[in-house]
């Protein structure tokens, strides 16, 4: 509270410069960096505004800030060491701070409000559902992004990544993977079919998780329903003839939790460069005939590209927070630059961020 009192009591103007947006704006007393940016029309990447999604993540390259809540839940240990902050939870301490955003906000489509109806629900595993939604008008998104869902009964937004490649002209039919969460109001209603006749309120697209334009090898690590944005990115990249070497690691508990293998095989068959797929099972019975990799998926990152120069690799990770944190550490330990690692953390009803 003493920090807040000192912040609210100050009269010295606080200025923020954002690179590479080339913008400069003042942060009024009592406002966060993100609040001030949005109030002044700055197209700053954001979604939740409460420090859980990480979309507004930026690197502090000059000056100091005070944080309203800890960054450690959302940001990795490596990002904190590299001076990344969450502008939605930051107030400038110095008269001038300078931030570097992860990507230019102008590269990401503006999010809009849509209405939609569920037109298909197909079980992929015992707890993952392929959901098709028809929208009231076309939506444009980048492969890897997500949308927020609410209904009259479930007003707290649930976020789901697009599970298919985008249409440059926009799509009225979109697909998502939803994982069932025990006690989750939204997903239990979704799996039981209780949302089929409701009008869904959808806001999107959101997120800065998408494939960057780079020539080097790429390692993709997915867990659970985190396969959705990875598939979206890889199918889109294959369609555009991307030739960079690619390794896809998919972590699941048991063989029955593997899914979308036909789609992965199709991607592999048309990928213009080297493509490796490695499924890894963490809880498969020792008596099962499974002859593939066992353990944590992050333990096998090196196996997929044994001769690669890791400082030229990009990492794309999507799944539960624990997998993401260990995956980032595994990649940076091998020499992958932190700025070349991109991720999207999927949390469940026990977390404050991504709800399933």
C-alpha atoms as one frame of an Amber mdcrd trajectory, in Angstrom:
protein
   0.000   0.000   0.000   2.916   2.356   0.647   4.006   1.917  -2.955   0.518
   2.721  -4.189   0.273   5.790  -1.976   3.598   7.069  -3.259   2.544   6.438
  -6.840  -0.810   8.141  -6.500   0.717  11.071  -4.678   3.348  11.944  -7.260
   2.879  14.838  -9.683   5.870  14.247 -11.946   4.777  13.312 -15.509   5.687
   9.766 -16.500   6.403   9.167 -20.187   6.581   5.866 -22.067   8.259   5.184
 -25.401   7.332   1.984 -27.225   9.670   0.316 -29.681   9.112  -0.583 -32.520
   5.716   1.116 -32.620   7.452   4.496 -32.565   4.939   5.949 -30.105   5.312
   8.070 -26.982   2.614   8.766 -24.411   2.129  10.020 -20.873   0.938   7.799
 -18.026  -1.396   9.741 -15.699  -1.168   9.258 -11.947  -2.819   6.019 -10.842
  -2.858   4.439 -14.312  -0.928   1.448 -15.579   1.170   1.639 -18.712  -1.403
  -0.385 -20.664  -4.359   1.664 -19.400  -2.660   4.864 -20.501  -1.688   3.407
 -23.874  -5.205   2.252 -24.713  -6.790   5.481 -23.475  -4.579   7.409 -25.895
  -5.254   5.184 -28.893  -1.962   3.294 -28.886  -2.402  -0.136 -30.528  -0.671
  -2.038 -27.757  -1.002  -5.865 -27.799  -3.353  -6.919 -24.998  -6.271  -9.107
 -23.975  -7.038  -9.867 -20.315  -5.599  -6.598 -18.822  -5.188  -8.310 -15.412
  -1.760  -9.903 -15.758  -2.682 -13.474 -16.640  -2.563 -13.908 -20.427   0.845
 -12.362 -21.150  -0.277 -10.787 -24.421   0.980  -7.326 -23.426   4.416  -8.687
 -22.460   7.211  -6.205 -23.195  10.901  -5.845 -22.427  11.895  -2.906 -20.250
  14.976  -1.423 -21.926  15.144   1.866 -20.009  13.825   3.080 -16.668  12.055
   1.356 -13.796   8.484   0.337 -12.993   6.482  -0.697  -9.942   4.357  -3.811
 -10.357   0.840  -4.141  -8.985   1.055  -7.958  -8.979   3.834 -10.459  -9.427
   4.941 -11.181 -12.996   6.295 -14.648 -12.156   3.021 -16.544 -12.698   2.740
 -15.451 -16.313   6.357 -14.841 -17.311   9.123 -17.426 -17.269  12.207 -17.254
 -15.083  14.265 -16.528 -18.187  11.991 -13.665 -19.235  12.143 -12.082 -15.804
  15.937 -12.268 -15.922  15.834 -10.578 -19.341  13.812  -7.658 -17.876  10.410
  -8.475 -19.373   7.382  -6.920 -17.652   3.597  -6.902 -17.933   2.511  -3.342
 -18.828  -1.026  -4.071 -17.588   0.444  -4.479 -14.100   3.142  -1.799 -14.292
   3.303   1.841 -13.250   6.333   3.929 -14.257   8.678   4.784 -11.418  10.938
   7.045 -13.507  10.049  10.057 -15.634  10.820   8.074 -18.805  10.634   4.357
 -19.476  11.223   2.658 -22.787   9.579  -0.612 -23.769  10.179  -3.059 -26.576
   7.061  -5.006 -27.514   7.356  -8.611 -28.634   5.872  -7.879 -32.063   4.414
  -4.792 -33.708   0.740  -4.596 -32.777  -0.078  -3.569 -36.345   0.831  -7.103
 -37.491  -2.067  -8.536 -35.499  -5.655  -8.258 -36.654  -7.930  -6.091 -34.501
 -10.230  -8.056 -32.239 -13.981  -7.682 -32.766 -17.216  -8.996 -31.286 -19.025
 -11.828 -33.071 -21.991 -14.069 -32.458 -21.786 -17.766 -33.184 -23.540 -21.096
 -32.882 -22.077 -24.557 -32.421 -22.623 -26.640 -35.556 -20.487 -29.649 -34.701
 -18.959 -31.477 -31.737 -16.658 -34.438 -32.376 -14.793 -36.315 -29.598 -11.052
 -36.522 -30.267 -10.177 -38.286 -26.995 -12.058 -38.977 -23.767 -11.532 -35.355
 -22.675 -10.841 -33.339 -25.848 -13.589 -32.185 -28.178 -13.338 -30.802 -31.692
 -15.858 -27.947 -31.803 -17.065 -26.226 -34.978 -18.695 -22.806 -34.731 -20.513
 -20.785 -37.353 -20.104 -17.022 -36.958 -22.417 -14.209 -37.958 -19.718 -12.800
 -40.259 -16.167 -13.691 -41.329 -13.303 -13.424 -38.856  -9.697 -12.875 -39.869
  -6.957 -14.216 -37.634  -3.348 -15.339 -37.655  -2.622 -19.038 -37.301  -1.844
 -19.518 -33.601  -4.246 -16.920 -32.213  -7.313 -17.540 -30.045 -10.814 -16.197
 -29.300 -12.719 -15.574 -26.062 -16.145 -17.178 -25.529 -19.029 -16.254 -23.245
 -22.692 -17.266 -23.037 -25.676 -15.893 -21.100 -25.065 -18.679 -18.561 -21.262
 -18.452 -18.495 -20.263 -14.804 -18.485 -16.615 -15.356 -17.550 -14.631 -15.580
 -20.771 -13.154 -18.913 -21.821 -10.357 -18.839 -24.380  -9.827 -21.332 -27.205
  -7.209 -21.318 -29.940  -8.238 -21.652 -33.566  -7.582 -25.254 -34.593  -7.440
 -24.709 -38.334  -5.501 -22.547 -40.774  -6.954 -19.103 -41.504  -8.538 -17.945
 -44.724  -6.986 -14.618 -45.797 -10.464 -13.433 -46.770 -11.900 -14.396 -43.379
 -13.822 -17.436 -42.178 -17.416 -17.821 -41.001 -16.810 -21.427 -39.898 -14.035
 -21.938 -37.388 -12.871 -24.861 -35.259 -11.399 -25.227 -31.769 -10.174 -27.999
 -29.454 -11.749 -27.925 -25.995 -10.426 -29.953 -23.062 -12.927 -31.018 -20.428
 -12.153 -29.714 -16.955 -13.772 -31.442 -13.984 -16.134 -28.950 -12.390 -15.669
 -26.480 -15.242 -19.050 -24.836 -15.828 -18.350 -23.994 -19.451 -16.718 -27.197
 -20.626 -19.148 -29.511 -18.835 -22.027 -27.676 -20.531 -20.141 -27.829 -23.823
 -19.459 -31.571 -23.604 -23.037 -32.304 -22.510 -24.463 -30.416 -25.487 -26.150
 -27.752 -23.375 -24.529 -24.956 -25.385 -25.660 -26.245 -28.783 -28.797 -24.135
 -28.937 -27.291 -20.993 -27.383 -25.874 -17.970 -29.119 -22.212 -17.652 -28.208
 -20.579 -14.276 -27.738 -17.120 -14.413 -29.269 -14.375 -11.822 -29.115 -11.230
 -12.161 -31.170  -8.723 -12.690 -32.468  -6.302 -12.382 -29.551  -2.729 -13.313
 -28.815   0.740 -12.859 -30.271   1.472 -16.568 -30.713   2.079 -17.061 -34.420
   4.801 -18.256 -36.764   7.548 -15.724 -37.394   9.155 -15.209 -40.786  12.576
 -16.751 -40.267  14.741 -19.232 -42.240  16.110 -21.346 -39.380  14.835 -24.630
 -37.942  11.753 -24.634 -35.722  10.889 -26.866 -32.780   7.209 -27.073 -31.852
   6.144 -28.597 -28.531   2.466 -29.222 -27.781   0.620 -30.740 -24.851  -3.069
 -31.668 -24.617  -5.364 -29.205 -26.380  -2.296 -27.031 -26.994  -2.005 -28.945
 -30.247  -4.712 -26.675 -31.734  -2.639 -23.542 -32.447   0.389 -25.637 -33.443
  -1.671 -27.483 -36.057  -3.100 -24.180 -37.259   0.400 -22.735 -37.715   1.889
 -25.813 -39.365  -0.991 -26.353 -41.787  -0.853 -22.692 -42.755   2.935 -22.829
 -43.173   2.730 -26.021 -45.263   0.111 -24.403 -47.469   2.491 -21.491 -48.065
   5.438 -23.732 -48.906   7.614 -23.054 -45.855  10.861 -25.007 -46.311  12.533
 -24.617 -42.904  13.303 -27.812 -40.959  10.571 -28.543 -38.430  10.264 -30.875
 -35.454   6.910 -31.410 -33.742   6.834 -33.001 -30.286   3.423 -33.902 -28.874
   3.148 -34.800 -25.195   0.235 -36.910 -23.913  -0.426 -39.067 -20.872  -1.200
 -42.312 -22.713  -1.669 -43.637 -26.225  -5.422 -43.082 -25.995  -4.718 -39.357
 -25.475  -3.015 -38.994 -28.856  -5.205 -37.442 -31.526  -5.129 -35.609 -34.888
  -2.433 -38.025 -36.050  -3.883 -38.074 -39.565  -3.577 -34.304 -39.797   0.000
 -34.428 -38.580   0.789 -37.123 -41.148  -0.745 -34.959 -43.868   1.399 -31.991
 -42.813   4.504 -34.174 -42.871   3.687 -35.447 -46.369   3.477 -31.971 -47.905
   6.076 -30.115 -45.803   8.612 -28.645 -48.238  11.585 -29.257 -45.908  12.649
 -31.845 -43.317   9.828 -32.698 -40.886  10.056 -34.841 -37.744   7.141 -35.890
 -35.526   7.718 -37.387 -32.081   4.823 -38.289 -29.749   5.859 -38.750 -26.118
   3.760 -40.505 -23.461   4.224 -39.654 -19.789   1.896 -42.168 -18.098   1.595
 -45.083 -20.519   1.352 -48.454 -18.811   4.632 -50.337 -18.630   2.774 -53.406
 -19.920   1.397 -51.749 -23.053   2.844 -52.489 -26.523   3.765 -48.812 -27.002
   7.266 -48.753 -28.441   7.667 -44.988 -28.717   9.124 -42.353 -26.412   8.131
 -42.298 -22.747   8.590 -39.522 -20.186   8.210 -35.758 -20.310   7.948 -34.338
 -23.797  10.498 -31.624 -23.016  13.140 -34.284 -22.336  13.206 -35.212 -26.015
  13.738 -31.806 -27.617  17.367 -32.550 -28.493  16.488 -35.924 -30.006  14.490
 -34.361 -32.817  17.353 -32.188 -34.104  20.627 -33.707 -32.879  22.935 -31.884
 -35.313  21.284 -28.464 -35.344  22.910 -25.157 -34.413  20.599 -24.218 -31.570
  21.328 -20.481 -31.682  19.549 -20.471 -35.059  16.447 -22.336 -33.826  13.007
 -20.925 -32.996  10.842 -22.592 -30.363   7.038 -22.664 -30.359   5.401 -24.118
 -27.239   1.746 -24.488 -26.364   0.228 -26.381 -23.455   0.075 -26.402 -19.650
   2.215 -23.897 -17.688   4.564 -26.515 -16.260   5.406 -27.854 -19.707   5.979
 -24.337 -21.038   8.318 -23.342 -18.200  10.407 -26.511 -18.486  10.400 -26.238
 -22.273  11.719 -22.679 -22.209  14.496 -23.736 -19.842  15.363 -26.734 -22.042
  15.602 -24.575 -25.155  17.618 -21.773 -23.584  19.973 -24.331 -21.995  20.706
 -25.590 -25.495  21.467 -22.098 -26.730  18.161 -20.966 -28.253  17.893 -17.182
 -27.731  15.039 -16.203 -25.428  13.694 -13.809 -28.049  13.359 -16.788 -30.413
  11.012 -18.695 -28.090   7.274 -18.110 -28.387   4.599 -19.729 -26.263   0.965
 -19.802 -25.199   0.154 -21.178 -21.750  -3.101 -23.121 -21.379  -4.462 -23.200
 -17.841  -7.604 -24.756 -16.415 -10.245 -23.718 -13.910  -7.716 -23.733 -11.081
  -5.815 -20.852 -12.666  -6.776 -17.272 -13.282  -5.700 -17.100 -16.898  -6.691
 -19.378 -19.790  -9.927 -21.165 -18.872 -10.793 -24.451 -20.582
